[in-house]
Amino acid sequence: PLAAMPNLFVLISLFVCGVSTSDMSQNAHSPSESYLMSVWSNRLYLYSAAALVFGIWLSLKMALKKVNCPLLMSHLHSSVKKDDRDAVVHVSGVKIFYGSQTGTAKAFAKELSEEVKASGIPAEVIDMKDYDPDDQLADECTNKAVCVFLVATYTDGQPTENAEWFCKWLEEASTDFRYGKTYLKGLRYAVFGLGNSVYVGHYNTVGKNVDKWLWMLSGMRIMTRGEGDCNVVKSRNGSIQADFLAWKVKFLNRLQALAKGEKKTCSGNCKTGGSCKNKRKEGHEQEEEEEEEEDLMESSSDEEESGLQDEKKSGSVVDMEDLGNIMSSVKKAKVRLYEDATLSKMNGLKKTEDEGERREMITPALREALTKQGYKLIGSHSGVKLCRWTKSMLRGRGGCYKHTFYGIESHRCMETTPSLACANKCVFCWRHHTNPVGTEWRWKMDPAETILQDALEKHQNMIRQFRGVPGVKPDRYEEGLAVKHCALSLVGEPIMYPEINTFIRLLHSHHISSFLVTNAQFPQEIRSLVPVTQLYVSVDASTKDSLKKIDRPLFKDFWPRFLDSLRALGEKRQRTVYRLTLVKSWNVEEMQAYSELIALGQPDFVEVKGVTYCGESSASSLTMANVPWHQEVVAFVQQLTDMLPQYEIACEHEHSNCLLIAHTKFKVDGEWWTWIDYERFQELVQAHEESGGQQSFSALDYIAKTPSWALFGAHEQGFDPADTRFQRRNKTKDISGC
């Protein structure tokens, strides 16, 4: 059986069994056995050759591994790193908080949200009143979100109603040791404030405070605070919308950088020459907005630094006794630089004004808003609108209270203004504060001739739209095309217009009577005003506190201005009127104070009107509950008249919820003469102009008898019997008009 096995196994078996080669050699050997024996005897050489081959193979394998391994590992490492980078989220989303009163900040928040979503980052718009900062704000420090705060400044520098609690909590937390200075560490935030620089002492106060309080709690500001200015004169970009747009572009760029994991790079201007470290070296008060001051301080620092370097190069040593002189020189240099910068700025402003580069009052956004409300805008700061009473009288459905009290023809009355700007932000403003505000004229100015010409043209075009309308009386339509009266009470403060006297003279030259309304904040302008047919002053409250609450004036000295305006009105010889607007639960209890104000200005007439509810507005907290009933207005007027010995109730217009108190000098032989002889007025004012102001006239020189239907107590209640009373049914009431 062994012979049948391979020869190699035979040899191995013989070796294991102790059979020596000598024994084997003694036996007969086959050729194969001889070959195997030869191999066995030379086995050392074979082992060496095999080891050499294995060694070469192993060396080559190790060499190839050393070459390929770094490339492979690098490829694997980059793949893993890329996967990790894709997995790491640097910005989980953007939360946009808004504090808004009129809706501007809310609109900005929605606009920003859409832009952020379009860039691929989740965004959420949050009303501050629906957010509990005590429970939720700390979570924003760890969820990698970016918080944006769009906050408006409201009356007296206070937060808007929906942001009151949030701001109160934030202010208290910033100084409460229980929260600690690092309570909001890790919170990334940006702030954009909305305000009006006309309110000098309160401009963007809320935005500045929110930014400061977040910073005090160790929040990380990702970019400079933005400020939007409703005052187009001082707005950096021409309007608050343009201010927000400029800030929004910067924010979106910064957000994209954060989303990529980029950090804010050094500008390369570090004075230390080293790398930037995010140290809090400067206080919160030194904002980046103060560009000129920062540039000034940068220059001063550079000069000081260069001086110190020169000292260092020269190897000189500064004596302690000379240190005071050095610091004094540096201080003087800073003062000189500051004076030069201020002078340059003043020269720049003067140059801008001299070159006529003032901005327009009406911004594109304001133009769009006013156009939607039915205004026909004129030039850059004027407007005209068709009064609802003009439409009513064209159809023979009755005229306004001026028709009842003073005999104007409502269908021939043009309601306009040469200045859309106002110095107050009254709570009952029927324009919902879409018009600009200001305390002085700082805009481009259109000539009075152009304003009047365009106003007449636009008014006539609006009248022409009623041609052929069912119910419009043809004779009144033709009369309506010829304007006879002008009510300068549309919106704003007409007396602010620098050429108001020229405008009034132009009206009179066209035989158009003038009814001018002012808000009693410009006493000098009242004194310098040329004669008008009838001059009004709005007396919306009788005490300083209530006037501030209702009118929300821009002037800090609003009360002295108010009183001086009433005195100025008393100096006028033509017809003067106090216009009292009663707001239930606000100013109807101030009877004695009203009587004292009437005694101060001695007006010819006092119009007492219940406030008109102009619909829900975020700019005002008024509701229908603040609108007094006509019976309540009558009761108020009766009580007030009892306190005024020289005044009586003369007329009533129940449809407008309005009554007229007249001075008894207009009651001749027991009959009221409150109406106006308009032709006689035109004769008197023409004579006045031709005499250069030497020939004066008084209110009693152009009176006309009041018809019986217009008197208080008549069963018509002030409605002209020549017209037909029309009752609206199931239709929204049109509350526009003078």
C-alpha positions, 0 to 999 in steps of 0.5 A: 500500500505504501508504494501506491502513496506519493513518494513524498509521503513515503519519505516522511513516513520513513523519517518518522519511523526512524529509517535512516538514509543509509538504510534506504541507500542499502535498498534498491532505489527507484528513479523517483525515490532517487529524485526525492532523496536528492531534493531532501538532501538539498532541502536547505537551499530550497528553504532559503529560496522559498524564504527569499521569495516570501520576503520579496513578496512581503516587502512589495506588499508593505511598500504598496500599502504605505503608498496607497494608505495615505491616499485612501485614508485621506479620501475616507477622512474627507468623506467622513468630514464632509458627511459630518459637515453636512450633518452639523446644522449651524442655524436651525431657524430664524425666529422673528419677534415683532412689537407693533402698534400700527402694523408696520413692524408686523408687515416687516416681520412677515416680509423678512420671514418670506426672504429667510424661507426663500434662502432655505432656512426655516423662519417663524413670525412671533407676536411678542404678546404670545411669547413667554420669555420667562419660560422660552427665551433661555431655550433659544440659547441652545437650539441654534436659532437666530432671534430677530427683534423688530420693535417699534417705539410708541408714545413717550418712548414706551413699547407697543401694547403687544410688547409691554410684557416682554420688554418689562420682563427683559428689563427686570431680568437684565438687573436681577441677580437671580438670572445672572449676567450669563442667562442668555449666553449663546443667544444669537440675536439682531435688533431693528427698531422703528421710530420717528426722529421728530420725537427727539427724546424718545427716538427708537428708545425701545429698540435701543433698550431691547438691544442693551438688555439682551447684551447685558444678559450675555446675548451675542449680537450678530450684527449692528442694530438697525434703526428705521426712521419715519421722518423722511427728512432724517431717514438715512435711506429716505423712508422707514421702508428703505431703512428696513430694506437696507438693514434686511440685505445686510442681515440676510448676508450675515445669516448665510454666513452663519448658516455656512459655519463662518465666523466674523472675520477680522478686518485686518485693522487691529491696532495690536497687530494680533488676532482678533479675540471677541473681547468686550472691551467697549461698553454698549453705548459705543454703537457702530451707528455713531460713525463720525464719532468713531472715525474721530476716535479712530483718528485720535487713537492713530495719532496717539499710537504713531506718537508713541511709536516715534517715542519708542523708536527714538528710545526716549523715556517720558518723565512722569511730570511730563505725562500730564502735559502729553495727555493735555495735548492729546485731549486738545487734539481730540477737541480740535478734531471734533470741532472740525468734524462738527463744522464740516457736518454743519457746512454739509447740511447747509450746503444740502439745504442751499442746493435744494436737496431736501427730500419729498414729504410723500414717500412711495409707501406713503403715496400708495397708502394715501392713494388707497384711501382715496386721496388725490395727491398733489406734488410732494406734500399736498392732497385733495379728497371728495367729502362724503357731504359733497356727494350727498348734497349733489344728490339732494340728500343734505349737507354737512354741519357747516351748511347748517351753521354757516350756510356753505354749499356743501356740493361746492366745497373743496376739501384740501390741504397744502401740508399732509404733515401734522404735529400731533398723532391724535387717538381719533385721527380718521387717517389712522396715522398714515400721514407724516408728522413733524414740528417744522417744515423740512421737506421740498416745497411746491409753489402755492399756485401749482397746489391750488391749480392742481387741487381745483383740477383734481376736485373737478375731475372727481365731480365729473365722475358723478355726471349721469349718476342716478339721483345727482341733480343736474343743477347741483352738478353744474354748480359743483364744478365751480368751487366756492368754498375751501375747507383746509381741514383734510389732514395734517397741519395746513398752517405749517406750509411756509406759503400758507398766506400766499395760498389763502390770498390765491383762494380769495382771488378766485372768490373761494372762501377759506375755512382753516383748521389748526391744532393749536401748536403754532401760535406765531403762525396764527398771529402772522396769518392773513385774514381768513373767512373762518379760523378754527382751533382744535381744542381736544382736551382742557388739561395738560394731561388729557391733551397729551393723552388724546392728541399725543403732540410732538412738541415737548412744550405742547401745553404752553404752545396750546395756551399761546395759540388760544391767546393768538386766536383771541387777537384775530378780528375775523370769525374764530371757532373752537372745535371740541371733540368729545371722547366718552370716558376721556374728556367729557368730565372737564367742564370747568377747565373747558370754560376757562379755555373759552374765556382765554381765547374768546372765540366767536363760536364753539363747535362741540362734536361727538368723536367719529368712530373710524373703524378699528385701528392698531394706532388707536384704542378707541371703540364704539364705546367712546362715541357719545350719543347725541343726547349726551352731547346735548347735555354736555353743551347745555351744562357748558353753556350754563358756565359761559355768561356770554354764550348760548346754544345757536344751532344743531346738526343731529346727523353729525352729532354736532352743536354750535355755541355762539357768542351773543353778539351774533344774536341781533334783536333776538335772532341768530346771525351765524351764517356768512355773507360770502360776497360781502367777505370777498369785498372786505378782504379785497379792500384789505389787500388793496389797502396793504392791510390798513383797512381792517374788518371784523366778524360782524361785518359779513354776517347773515341771518340763520334760517329757522330749520338750522336753529337748536330746538327746531324739529328738523334738527339741522337738516335742510328741508329743501333736501331729502333725508336718506337712511342707509340700510345694511351698508357700511357707513362712509365716515370720510369727510370734514 
